[in-house]
Amino acid sequence: MLAYKRLIPGVRVTLDGEDFVVLDLLDSRHALVKSLSTLKKDKVDASKLVLAGLEEKDNNRDLLNIDDSQWVKALEIFNIIEPLVLAGKKSRTRKEVEVVATASNIHPSTVYRWLSKYEKTGLISSLVRNGRNDKGISRLMPEVEDVIQEVIEGYYLKMQRPSRAATFREVKRICVKLGLRVPDASTVKNRIFDVNEEKRVSRREGKKKAKEQYEEIKGKFPGADWPLAVVQIDHTPMDVIIVDDVHRLPIDRPYLTLATDVFSRKVVGFYISLDPPSSLSVGICISHSILTKDSYLASLEIDQSWTCWGVMRTIHVDNAAEFRGEMLGKACDDYGIVLEHRKKGSPNYGGHVERLFRTFMKNIHDELPGTTFSNIREKGEYDSTGRAVMTMGALEKWFTLFIVGVYHQSPHSGIDDLPPTVKWDEGIYGALDGQLGTGIPARVPNEQRLRLDFLPFFDRTVQRYGIMRKGINYWDDALRRHVLEKDPKYPNRLKKFICRYDPRNLSCIWVFISDQEGYIKVRYSDLTRPPISEWELKEAQRRLKQRSLDVTNEELIFKTIAEMREIVEVEARKTKSARRSQQRRKQWSKGTFTTHQPTTKPVESKGQPELIVEEDDDEMDEIAPFEDIQEPDSI
């Protein structure tokens, strides 16, 4: 899995289409490589190297397009080959492969085939079996298919637990009696395998047994003994009032979604937004954590390094709604990420990220004008709203500078008084006491797909007018050949295509065509329409509904949004909520797959702030959980 893929001496890599071999790791960011064509040695930036064999376009299928039964089978296959994957190509032997094959009652060549498919991408989804073009279309007579299903429901799924062979004999008896052609035994067996496993256990062995086997288990997360072994993610409102970009008048407190590596205490990613936490903010934070940070720092005009990237092994989260759902679960599974939920009633399991929140909020209180403090007693007579000066862009730049230039460089009592950046480097490169490093994490080769995997989705058929969602039409000539396309599984139904979207900018969607073609980008049918956000669309439809007008009329929707924006512009100087709406629209309209861009320079403080990082501080106020979780509408 990608969480275990590392750049270490001896591995082959590619850079700008040329093949190299890694000779040595110079530090946690740079490697010494030798060209396999010119034999020239060179020092290169490791964040630009891609492990040879990780094919970017080998696996284009959308995770949500994979049947649950296929996904379970792929996970079972990975569990079989995982010990061989971790051993690596050079270390595993033929005998070890044969032992694994014998234990699973399969041929060694099958194990080698699975290893080959998996090691091309490092993704679980590569182990999903490619179906036939006619997959899902039964070649049996409908009467025979009905007999099989009736026998499975009325005979096989009983507490007496008849065998598959007995089930086939029953199918055969009924078919002979009715004068129907007897299906093959393997066909009956395959239909039995199609039965949901939880349903099978519940019907044949009882609901209690099914609950014991399939109810989610929340346990203690694995030891965080190497970088990216465990990453904790959580949210909190930031203790500072921001101002809008135009009038520089106070708006409100933004929300911070933050990911921290437990081993090194290093911040691996974050996301700041005016919108309450949702699955979108979690997905953006995870993507930001996995990807390299060079382009992000360049967009903020920050000339410092943030040397952490790569797929984490475990993400540890609480039980909030935004950390659950099919999209997030399958995306984490595919990249080999274990999504571990905190035990209910055990807040200590999230202590690392919550202590980090306290550290950051303390420095916001000390450094930023417009701080709200943590409670009324601390605030005193301080006028948070009146002293607010930070825009969203300035706050993001200030926070990034604080992370890379102060927090990462300051001693931390929880890691033997080492700065997080030093602890990270020790885990990657090795420590002076002889502790071996893990090597530099592998870069994800297909960054666009990573971002799409963590975006919300809906599914639609392609009509003559294109694809419609909530009254907005999308069209591209590439959709023409899919208009009114039939579903291969159900010939009487139209095929539904998975569509990914970014709630911050609804001017385009990404439509998944097939495993071979992947996604295509589809824009508004009317390209003169301005970009809008999900919250603007919902508000416009709410207003139309109040006026008893058609909430799916595209012309009315965009006209209403234009009126709303005009009102906000006029009222921005008068009310905080109007300015908040205006600023949120600006933030979301900056484009898909981007975060806020700075609009003003951050307020400079006199001298570098002194950072005190404490592992435990019982007297500090705990970060209070918030209840206003909102989920993007994916329907």
N, C-alpha and C positions, 0 to 999 in steps of 0.2 A: 504494500500500500504506500501511497505517497508520503504518509507520515514517517515512514521508515527509510525513504529514499534519501541518500546523502551523497555529497561530493567528498570522496576520500581518495587518497593516493591510489592510482591504478585503474580508476574507472574511466571509461570513454565518455566524452562529452562533445557537444557541437556548439559552435559559435559562428553566427552569420553564414551558415551552410557549410562550414569547414569542420573536419573531424580533428579532435585533440585527445590526448590522454593526460590526466591529472598526475603531476609528479609530486607535488607537495602543497600543503596548506600553509600559506605565509601568515595569515591571521584569520579572524572570523569573517572577513569580507573578501580577501584576495587569495588567488590560487596561482601556483606555477604550473603551466601547461606546456606540452610539446605537440607541435603540429604533426600529424601522421603523414602529411604529404611533403612538407618541406623540412621536417625534423627540427624546426626552429623553436626555441624555448621563449616563453614570454610570461610576464605577470599580467593577469587579467582580473577584471571585476567578476567575482563568482555569481553575482545576481544575474548576469547575462548568459550564464552557461546553462545548457539543457542537457540532461542525461541522455546519452545515446540509447535509442530503443524506445523512448517515451514518445509515441507518435501522437502528434497534435490532432490529426483528423481521422484517426483510425476508428474512433467511436463517436458517432454523431447523434446517437439516439437520445431522445428526451427521457429523463428518468420517469416522468409521470405517464409515459406511453408504454411502460413495462408492466405487464400483469403482475399482481401480487404473488401468484404461484411461481412465476418465472423468477421474480426477485428473491423469494425464499430459497429457490433452488440454487441461484447464483451465490447467495450467502452460505449455503451448505457446502458448495464446491470450494469457496474460499476458505472455510474452516478446515477443510481437508488439506489444502495445499499451503496454508499459512506457515507451518513450520519450515517448509522447503523454501518459501518466499523469503522468510527472515534469514535463512542460512545463506542465501545468495547463490548465484550460478556457479561461482568458483568453488564454493565450500561444499555444496551438496554432492552426494555420490549416488551412483546407480543403485546401490544397496538401500540407501535411505528412501529413494523413490519407490523401490519395490516394497519396502516395509509399509509405506503409506498406502500403496495400491492394494496390498494384501489385506490390510486392516479395514479398507473400505470396500473390498470385494470388487475391485475394478482392475483393468489391465494397466500396466505401467505406461504404455503409450498414451493412454487417456490422460494420465497425470501430467505427462510431458506436454500434451496438447493444451491442457488447461494452463500450465505454467507459461507457455509461450504466448497465449492470448492475453493473460493477465499482465505479464511483464512488458508488453508493448505499450500499455497505457497507465498501469498502476491503479486502475479503476475497477471496482466490483462489477460495474455494468458491462464490462468487456466479457464477462463470463456468462452473460445471458445468451441462451441459445438462439441463433438466428432462425426464425421460422420460415416455412415455405411460403411462397406467394399466395397459396390457397389456404394458409393456416386459418383455422376457425370456420372454414366452410366444410361441413360434414359431407362426406361422399357416400354415406349410408342412406338408405331409404328413410324418409321421415318416420314411418311406422316402426322401423327397427330402432331408430334413435329414441323414440318414445318408450319402447320396451326397456331399453337399457336404463334410461333415467328413472322409470317407474320401479325397476328392480333395485336400483341403488337406494332410492328413497324409502321404499317399502320393505326391503329385505336386508340390504347390506348395512344400512345405518340403523341398526337395532342393537339393544343391549346384549343379545345373544352372540354378537360379533362373528358372524359367518365369515369364512375366508374368501379371498378373491376367486379362488378356484370354484368354491361352492356358488358364488355369485354368478360366475360365468355359466355354470351348469343350469342355474335357474333361468338365466337369459335364454340359453339354448332350448330349454324345455318349452318356454312360452312361445319362442319363435317357431319351433316345429309344430306346436299345437295350432298356431295361427297361419301356418303355411308360408312364413316369411323366411328369407335367406338368413342363415345363422352368421352373425358377425365373428370376426377373428377374436381369439381370447385376448390378444394384446390390445385390441380396440376397447374391450370392456375394461381391461386393466387401466388404460389411459384415462377413460372416463372416471374411474374411481380416483385416480391421482388428481383429477381436476377438482375434486371436492375440497373445499376449504378445510385445512387441517384442524383448525379450532372447532369447526362444526363437526368434523368426523369424530374427534375425541369426545365432544359434548354428547353426541347422540349415541355413541357406542360404549363410552366409559363413564359418562356422567358429567354434569356441569361442574361439580367440585373438582374433578380431575382436570378438566379444561381450564378452570380458573387457576389451579396450581401451576399448570404448564405455561399458560399464555398471559397471565396478568403481569403487568410491568413490574420488574424488580428494581428497586432503587438501593444501591449499596454504596459502600465507601469507594471513592475513586482511587485508581492505582497511584502508587507513589510517584511523586513528581521529581524523579531523580535525573532528568535530562531536559534540555530545552524543548519546549513544545509537547512535553509528555502530558501536561494538564494545563489548559487555559480556562480561566474563569471569566464569565461575561455577566454583566449586570447593568442596570440603569439607575440614574438618579437625576433629579432636577438640580441644575447648577445654581450656586448661591450668588448669582449676580444678575442684575437687570441689564438688558441690552437695549440699544436705541436703533431706530430705523436708519436706513442709508441716506434718505433724502432730507428729512426735516431734523434728524438727530434728536427725536423725542422718544421718551421711554416706551418700551413695548411690554416685555415680560421676561420671565426666567426661561432659558432654553433647557432641553433635556440632553443628558450625556449618556451614551451607550459605550461602554469601555471593556476591552479585553486585556487581561494581564496574564503573563506566563508565570505560573506558580514557582517553578524552579528558580528563576532569576529575578522575579518581581518586575521584569521589564514589561512595559506597555507594548503590545504587539499590534493594536489597532483601536480606533474609536470612531464615533460618529456623533455630531452635535446637530440638533434639530429643534425647531419650535413645536413640532408635533409630538404628542405622547408616544411612548414606546410601542412598537408594533413588530410584526414579523419582518417588515421591510427594514427597519432600523437594525434588527439583529442580523439580517442577511448582509446589509452593507458593511456592518462592523466585522463580520466574519471574512468577507471578501477583502476588506482593507487589511485585516490581520494576515491573510495568506499571501497577498501580493507584495512585491517589492515596493519601496516607498520613494524611489528617486523621482518619478514623474510627479508624485503628489507634493513632495517638498519643493520641486521646481515651480509648480503652480502657485505655491505660497511665497515664492522668492526667498526660501530659506536655504542658506548655504551651510548646512550641517548634515551629518549622516545619521540615518536611522536604520541600522543594519540588523533587521530581523524580518524574515519572511519564511514561508513554507507551511505545509499542512500540519496542523496539530494532531496529536493522537487522541486526546480527550477534551471535550468542551464541557465544563461543569457549570450548570445553570440552576436557577430556582424553578419553581413550579408555575410561573406566570404563563398566561395564555399564549404570549408571543413566542415562547420557546417550544411550542408543540405544533403539530400539523404535518400533513403529508409532504409539503414542499421542503420544509427544513429537515425532516427526518430522512427522506430519501437522499437529499443532497449530501448530508453528513455521511450516510452509509456509503455512498458511491466513492467518496474521497477517503474512506477508511477512518472517519472521525466517529468516536464513540460519544454520543450525546447523553451525558450523565445528569440526571435531575437530582437536586438536593433533597434529602430526606425531609418530609414534612415535620415541622417542629424542631428542626435542627439547624438554626441559623449559623452555628459555628462553622458549618461546611462551606459557607461563602465568605469566611472571614478575610481572606487575602484581598479580594476586590473591594470589600466594604472598608477595610482599613485604608486602602489606597484612595477611596473616595474621601475619607476624612482628611488624609494628607493633602489632597488637591484642594478641597474646600477651605482648609485652614490657610493655604497660600493665596487663594482667591480673596479671603477676608483681609489678608495682610497687604496684598498688592494692588487689587483692582478697585477703582472707584465704582460705586453702584452696587457693592456687595449687599446681600440681604441678611447675612449672618445666619446662624443655625437656629436661634431662638430670640424671643423678645428681650430677654435679660442681656444677651450679648449686644443686641442692636442698640439699645438705649435710645438716644435721640437722633441717631444717625439717619439721615434722609436718603434712603437707597435710591428711590426714584429720581429725586432732584439731583443727585450726584452721578447718575448713570451717564457714561460717555462711550462705552464699547459697542461697536456694531457687531453683527454676527461674524463677518469676515475677519475683523480685528480680533475677536475673541478666539476664533479657531486658530489664527496664526499665533496669538499669544500662548494658547494652550499647547500647541505643537512645539513652540520654542521652549516652553517650560519642561515638557516631557524630555525632549532630546538634549537640551542644554543644561538642565538643572537636575531633574529627578533621576534620569539615567546615570548621571555622573556623581550622585550623592551617596554616601555610605548608608546602608540599610541594616538595622540591627537584626532583622530576621534572617539574613544571609551572611552572618559572621562579619558584619560591618563592611561588607564589600559593596561597591556601587553595582546596580543592576547590570550595567554594560560590561563590567569586569566579570561578574558571575556568568553572564551569557557567554562571553568569550571562552571562559574556562570550560563550560559545558560543550561548546562547539570544538574548540581547539585542543583542550587538555589543560590540566592544572599543574602547578609546580610540584605538588606532592605526589605526582605520578598518576593521578586519576586520568583515564583515557577520555578523549573527546569523542563526540558522536559523528563529527564531520559536519560540513555545511549543508543545511537543508536544501533539497532539490526544489527548483523553481517549477511552478505549474506551467506547462507549455502552452495551454489554451486558456488565456486569461479571459477572453470574451465569453467562453462557455461557462467558466467559473462564475462570472457575474450573473449570467442568465439563470444558472441553476438555483441561485438564491433569490430570484425575483418571484413575486406572486403570479398567478396564472388564471386563465379561464379557458373553456373549450367551446368552439363554435363550428358550425358547418360553413362552407363557402357558397354563398348565394350569387345570383347574377350581379348584384350590386356590390359584392365583396363580403366583408365581415363586419357585423354590427355589434357594438357593445354599448349599452346604456344610451342608445340614440345616436351614437357617433359611428360613421361609416369609415372603413379602411379598405384601400384597394391598391393593388400592384399588378402589373401585367403578368408577373410570375404566377399569380393565382388563377389565371384564366383557365388553364387545363385542369384545375381542381374544382371548377364550378359544378355544384350538384354531384360531386363524386360520391359513389356508393361505398359503404363500409364493407370491406372484404369479409368480415365476420358475420355481418347481418345484412345480406343483399337487399333487404327491403327498407333499410335505413340509410340516411346520408352519413357520410364519414365526418366525425368531429375532429378538428385539429386543435392541438394544444397551442395556446397563445400566451406568451409572456408579456408583461407590461411593467413599466416603472410608474408608480402612482405620482411621482414628482413631475412627470412630463408625459402626457397622454397623446402627443403628436405622432407617435409611432408605436407599433407592437412588433413582436418577433413571433412568427408563425413557424411551428415545427412541421416540416413536410414529410420527411422519412428518415430512416437511419442512414441512407446513402447521401441525401441532400442536406440534412441538418435544417437550420433555421434560415428564413428569409425575413428581411426587414420590410415592414409594410407601413406606409404613412397614411395620413388622412386621405380620403377620396378627394376632398376639396383642399388643395394645397395652400389656398389663401387663408385658411383658418389659423388662428394663432395657437401656440402651445398653451395648454391648460393643465391644471393639476387635478388629482382625484377629488380633493376637498372642494375645489371650485365647482366641479361637475355636480357633486352631491348638493351643494348649496343652491346652485341654479335650478336643479330639478325640484328641490324642496320649495323654492319660491314659485315655480310654475304650478306645482301641485296645489299650493295655497290659492292660486288664482284660477284653479280648475282648468288649466291648460295642459296640452299634450307634453308629458315629460320626456317623450322620445323624439320630439321634433328637433332635428339638428339645428335648423335655422333659429328656432326660438331659444335653444340652449345657448348658442354662441352669442346671440343678441343679449340674452339675460346676463351672461358673464361679462360682456362689454359694459352693460349698465352698472353691474356690481363694481367693476374696476373703476369706473368713473366716479361712483359714489365714494369709494375708498380714497381716491385721490383728493376729492373735495374735503372729506371729513377727517383726513389723516392728521390734521393739526388739532383736531378736537377730541378724539377718543382713542384710548389705548387699544381697544379691540380692533378698530379700523386699521390702525397702524400695524398691529400684529398680522392682520390678513394681508396687508400690502407687503410686509416684509416676508411673510411665508411664501407668497406668490413669487417674489423675486428669488428667494432661495431655491424653490423647486423648479423655476423656469431656466435655471442655469444650464440645464441639459442632463440627459440620461447618463448614468454611470459617473457622475461627478459629484463632488461635495462643494461646499460653499467656497467661493473665491473671496479673498480679502478686498474690501472696498476702501478701507482706510488703514493707515499704519497703526499698530497697537500703541497704546499709551506706554511710554517708556518710564520705567521706575529708576530711581536713583540707586545705582549699584545692583549687583546680582543678589536676589533674595537668598536668605539662608534657609536651607531646607532641613527639617528634622523629620526623619522617618522612623516611626516607632512600630514595633511588631504588635504590641498590646497597649491599649490605653483605655482602661475601664471608665475613666472620667469623661472621655469624649462622648458627645451625644451620638447615638446610633443613627445611621441613615434610615429614615422612616420609609417603609414601603408605600408605594402609591397605588391607588385602586383604579385610576382612569385609563386602563389599558384599552387601546382601540386597535382593531384588526382591519387591514385593508379589505374591501369587499372584492372577493375573487370570483364572483358570479356574474 
